[in-house]
Amino acid sequence: MALTLMEGNEAIAWGALKAGCRFFAGYPITPATTVYNAMLQRLPPAGGICLQGEDEIASIGFCLGASMAGHKAMTATSGPGISLYSEQISFAVGSEIPIVIVDVQRLGPSTGSATRGADGDIQFLQWGSSGGLPVIVLAPVDVRDCIVLTMQAFNLAERFRCPVFMAANKEIAMTRETLDLEALDLPAVETRSMADPDAPFAPFAASPHAPVPAFLPIGGKRLVRQTSSTHGPDGYITTAPELIAANQDRLMRKILSAADAFTFYDCEEAPGARTLVISYGVTARAVSDAIARLAAGGNPASLLILKTLWPVPEALLRAKAAAYERIVVIEMNMGQYVREIQRILAPRDIVFYGQMNGELIRPEKVQEVIAHG
């Protein structure tokens, strides 16, 4: 047994190194700064590079450059910084550049409250880039998740050549928990599929059966073209509608067609329960506590904890909700993810409770919502 006391941001850094991350760039911002601090301590001894950019835009740009050169790269920020990342996120989506982006959410909008948590960026992470194409967003519940899901985030970024977000939260990121590192079931480490450096190379060539292009690093034996403009398989800028349509379809299909393979979740099903509560992030911990209290009083309810938020795990939601008379959604905002659940489970009525006032949602409030709606 190897017990250690670790905060969520430290755990994210630990998971990143385990996944093979060797480049980090960021700009100090509460409550994400300790990710940078942990990477600064750990990366150089591991042969990696850790940089502070002059701002958030430069920082994510450094990471994209490192990724195009073949390195696994990560950056971390919070609400105001994720807004500044927007155009570079679009670049990563359109030019298929693997990167892990940690968003340690805090209370917004704008500067908001730097030392108060919330889950107010959930919609922004999906729709905060131009083009409207799908992205992958994972949401940790605790320190263990911060390690395991960070490793999964790197695997997904490499597998699909895309940005992957960790939707963390100040309360998880800056809370220390005891963890048995030896007991962790860590995923196998994946790397992006490499093209033959001695063969002719088209940087965005793919097929219906292999929608993710093979990769070659910039600066190698072969010329590699990268552009943020619409392009064909050869990487040259194009305005040809048929080439643009084919590429847009592929960028969407490569993520959505595989969504079931990375639908991460926990489910606590109670025999005899008629209510299913759906939550995510740190709020799911309060919900779990509330459900335990209700069960002790003879009022059982089940809990579905979503850890993959985007793409929305539609098949999972339909399957888990089918057996229940009543669906309750609890989230730490004014109602961002509940809209997706309402869309998927329509025409069923969904009971919702949201809170965004700088305080955690308490189990007592969750009990009240579950018991009385």
Buried (B, 14 or more C-beta within 10 A) or exposed (E): EEEBEBBBBBBBBBBBBBBBBBBBBBBEBBBBBBBBBBBBEBBEEEEBBBBBBEEBBBBBBBBBBBBBBBBBBBBBBBBBBBBBBBBBBBBBBBBBBBBBBBBBBBBBEEEBBBEBBBBBBBBBBBEBBEEEBBBBBBBBBBBBBBBBBBBBBBBBBBBBBBBBBBBBBBBBBBBEBEBEBEEBEEBEEBBBEEBEEEEEBBBBBBEEEEBBBBBBBBEEEBEBBBBBEBBBBEBBEBEEEEBBEBBBEBBBBBBBEBBEEBBBBEEBBBEEBEBBBBBBBBBBBBBBBBBBBBBEEEBBBBBBBBBBBBBBBBEBBEEBBEEBEBBBBBBBBEBBBBEBBBEBBEEEEBBBBBBBEBEBBEBEBBBEBBEEE
